[in-house]
Amino acid sequence: MLRRRWPLASKVLVAFATVLGAFAFLMVRGYQDRVEASHPAVGPPVATVTAATDLARGTILADDMLRSSDVPREFVPPGAVADAGSVVGRVLASDVDAGEILTRSRLAGSGVGPVAALVPDGLRAVVVGSGLPPGTLHAGDRVEVYATYGGGRPHTELVASDLEVVRILNDGMASGGIGGSTTADPGAALVLLADPDAAARLAYARAFAQLQIAILGPEPTATT
């Protein structure tokens, strides 16, 4: 049986295709090596805990507020929390956005209550009745407090100004900044941040006068 011999032109084409294939392989391999060299290694995945939704400072963390996810080691911030169970029941010392990795620096000290966690050094948390209709105030608003004194010389005076509302209490139950509503209901009380002098004036006025709340508008936005 006679074997068919390839024409010279076919042999040349096969050899040329083989050379082109090898050249293409070397080009792709070289490109891959350059890409890998230009991107440093991000390391193995590391377990982290992220916020399932936006969380306000003062929130007491619960299981349904947290998510577990693996993140390349290079992108894990210092102090990242690795186990959600280890922080359930702890209080946030600052706001955390949805999807943000939770770190130890965002947590109040262990054993710190949800109100104490909101009080910066040098300030006090003072509870003042509001008597405002629902939806009037939210945590983060700023107010003034006036006192009206009776007796022989009735008068009204400004007790304290530019106080931040950090929590809203309703019948002794917290509702602002702890995963619930942040608005005031009728009869609700406001937790206000005040310096020691203002806290003393508020305590005196609360004992001897009728208090009224004046709501301040937002601070003007700086323009360039």
C-alpha positions as CSV (number, residue, x, y, z in Angstrom):
1,M,0.0,0.0,0.0
2,L,1.4,3.3,-1.0
3,R,1.6,6.1,1.6
4,R,0.7,9.5,0.4
5,R,3.5,12.0,0.7
6,W,2.7,15.6,1.7
7,P,3.6,18.3,-0.7
8,L,6.4,20.6,0.2
9,A,3.9,23.5,0.5
10,S,1.9,21.6,3.1
11,K,5.0,20.8,5.2
12,V,5.9,24.5,5.1
13,L,2.4,25.5,6.3
14,V,2.4,23.0,9.1
15,A,5.8,24.2,10.3
16,F,4.8,27.8,10.1
17,A,1.6,27.1,12.1
18,T,3.6,25.3,14.7
19,V,6.0,28.3,15.1
20,L,3.0,30.7,15.3
21,G,1.4,28.6,18.0
22,A,4.5,28.5,20.1
23,F,5.0,32.3,19.6
24,A,1.4,33.0,20.7
25,F,1.9,30.7,23.8
26,L,5.0,32.6,24.8
27,M,3.3,36.0,24.3
28,V,0.3,35.0,26.5
29,R,2.6,33.5,29.1
30,G,4.7,36.7,29.2
31,Y,1.6,38.9,29.5
32,Q,0.4,36.8,32.4
33,D,3.7,37.1,34.1
34,R,3.7,40.8,33.7
35,V,0.1,41.1,35.1
36,E,1.0,39.0,38.1
37,A,4.2,41.1,38.7
38,S,2.2,44.3,38.6
39,H,-0.3,43.2,41.2
40,P,1.1,42.2,44.5
41,A,-0.2,39.2,46.3
42,V,-3.3,39.9,48.4
43,G,-2.8,37.0,50.7
44,P,-5.2,34.2,51.7
45,P,-8.8,34.9,52.6
46,V,-9.4,35.9,56.2
47,A,-12.7,35.6,58.1
48,T,-14.2,39.0,59.0
49,V,-17.5,40.4,60.4
50,T,-19.4,43.1,58.4
51,A,-22.5,45.1,59.2
52,A,-25.6,43.8,57.6
53,T,-27.2,47.2,57.5
54,D,-26.3,50.8,58.5
55,L,-25.8,50.8,62.3
56,A,-25.9,53.9,64.5
57,R,-23.6,54.5,67.4
58,G,-25.1,53.3,70.6
59,T,-26.6,50.2,68.9
60,I,-26.4,47.0,70.9
61,L,-25.2,44.4,68.4
62,A,-27.3,41.4,67.7
63,D,-26.8,38.4,65.4
64,D,-29.1,39.6,62.7
65,M,-27.1,42.9,62.4
66,L,-23.9,41.1,61.4
67,R,-22.6,39.1,58.5
68,S,-19.5,36.9,58.1
69,S,-17.4,37.1,55.0
70,D,-13.9,36.2,53.8
71,V,-11.7,39.0,52.6
72,P,-8.1,38.9,51.2
73,R,-5.6,39.4,54.0
74,E,-4.2,42.5,52.4
75,F,-7.6,44.3,52.6
76,V,-8.4,43.4,56.3
77,P,-8.1,46.5,58.5
78,P,-6.3,46.4,61.8
79,G,-8.4,45.1,64.7
80,A,-11.0,43.5,62.4
81,V,-13.5,41.3,64.2
82,A,-13.3,37.7,63.1
83,D,-16.2,36.1,65.1
84,A,-19.7,37.7,65.2
85,G,-20.5,35.8,68.4
86,S,-17.7,37.5,70.2
87,V,-19.3,41.0,69.8
88,V,-23.0,40.2,70.2
89,G,-24.3,42.4,73.0
90,R,-21.5,44.9,72.7
91,V,-22.3,48.6,72.0
92,L,-21.1,50.6,69.0
93,A,-19.1,53.7,69.8
94,S,-19.5,55.1,66.3
95,D,-21.7,54.7,63.2
96,V,-21.0,51.7,60.9
97,D,-22.1,51.6,57.3
98,A,-23.7,48.5,55.7
99,G,-21.0,46.2,54.4
100,E,-18.2,47.8,56.4
101,I,-15.8,45.5,58.2
102,L,-16.3,45.8,62.0
103,T,-13.2,46.7,64.0
104,R,-12.5,46.7,67.7
105,S,-12.0,50.5,67.6
106,R,-15.7,50.9,66.7
107,L,-16.9,49.2,69.9
108,A,-17.4,50.7,73.3
109,G,-15.6,49.0,76.2
110,S,-17.0,45.7,77.5
111,G,-19.7,46.3,80.1
112,V,-20.4,49.9,78.9
113,G,-24.1,50.6,78.6
114,P,-25.8,52.0,75.4
115,V,-26.1,55.5,76.8
116,A,-22.6,55.7,78.4
117,A,-21.2,54.6,75.1
118,L,-22.5,57.8,73.5
119,V,-21.0,60.2,76.0
120,P,-17.6,61.8,75.1
121,D,-15.1,62.7,77.7
122,G,-16.0,65.8,79.6
123,L,-19.7,65.7,78.8
124,R,-22.8,64.3,80.5
125,A,-26.0,62.6,79.3
126,V,-29.0,64.4,80.7
127,V,-32.6,63.2,80.3
128,V,-35.2,65.9,79.6
129,G,-38.9,65.5,78.8
130,S,-40.0,66.7,75.4
131,G,-43.8,66.6,75.0
132,L,-43.2,66.7,71.2
133,P,-45.5,65.0,68.7
134,P,-44.2,61.8,66.9
135,G,-41.5,62.3,64.2
136,T,-40.5,65.8,65.5
137,L,-37.0,64.8,66.6
138,H,-34.4,62.3,65.6
139,A,-31.2,61.2,67.2
140,G,-28.5,63.7,66.0
141,D,-30.7,66.8,66.1
142,R,-29.7,69.8,68.2
143,V,-32.0,71.7,70.5
144,E,-32.2,74.5,73.0
145,V,-33.9,74.1,76.4
146,Y,-35.9,77.0,78.0
147,A,-37.3,77.1,81.6
148,T,-40.4,79.0,82.6
149,Y,-40.5,79.8,86.3
150,G,-43.7,80.7,88.2
151,G,-44.2,82.4,91.5
152,G,-44.2,86.1,92.2
153,R,-42.0,86.9,89.3
154,P,-42.8,84.5,86.4
155,H,-40.3,84.5,83.6
156,T,-38.7,82.3,80.9
157,E,-35.0,81.9,80.4
158,L,-32.6,80.0,78.2
159,V,-31.1,77.2,80.2
160,A,-28.8,75.5,77.6
161,S,-28.2,75.8,73.9
162,D,-26.9,73.6,71.1
163,L,-27.4,70.3,72.8
164,E,-27.2,67.1,70.8
165,V,-30.0,64.6,71.0
166,V,-28.3,61.2,71.3
167,R,-31.1,59.0,72.3
168,I,-34.9,59.1,72.6
169,L,-36.6,57.3,75.4
170,N,-40.3,56.3,75.5
171,D,-41.8,55.1,78.8
172,G,-38.3,54.2,80.0
173,M,-37.6,52.1,77.0
174,A,-34.9,53.1,74.5
175,S,-36.0,53.6,70.9
176,G,-33.4,55.8,69.3
177,G,-30.1,54.5,67.9
178,I,-30.6,50.9,69.1
179,G,-32.0,49.4,66.0
180,G,-35.5,50.8,66.5
181,S,-37.2,54.1,65.7
182,T,-35.2,57.3,66.1
183,T,-38.2,59.5,66.5
184,A,-39.9,60.9,69.6
185,D,-43.3,59.8,70.7
186,P,-45.7,61.9,72.9
187,G,-44.4,61.9,76.4
188,A,-41.0,60.7,75.3
189,A,-37.8,62.0,76.9
190,L,-34.7,63.1,75.2
191,V,-31.1,62.2,76.2
192,L,-29.0,65.3,75.6
193,L,-25.3,65.8,75.7
194,A,-24.3,68.7,77.9
195,D,-21.2,69.9,79.7
196,P,-21.2,69.7,83.5
197,D,-22.4,73.4,84.0
198,A,-25.3,73.0,81.5
199,A,-26.1,69.6,83.2
200,A,-26.4,71.3,86.6
201,R,-28.6,74.1,85.2
202,L,-30.9,71.6,83.5
203,A,-31.2,69.6,86.7
204,Y,-32.2,72.8,88.6
205,A,-34.7,73.9,86.0
206,R,-36.2,70.5,85.8
207,A,-36.9,70.6,89.5
208,F,-38.4,74.1,89.7
209,A,-39.6,75.1,86.2
210,Q,-41.5,73.9,83.2
211,L,-39.2,73.1,80.4
212,Q,-39.7,73.7,76.7
213,I,-37.7,72.4,73.8
214,A,-36.6,74.6,70.9
215,I,-35.3,72.8,67.8
216,L,-32.3,74.2,66.0
217,G,-31.9,74.0,62.2
218,P,-29.0,72.4,60.5
219,E,-25.7,74.1,60.4
220,P,-25.1,76.1,57.2
221,T,-23.0,74.3,54.6
222,A,-19.7,75.9,53.9
223,T,-19.3,77.3,50.4
224,T,-16.2,78.0,48.4
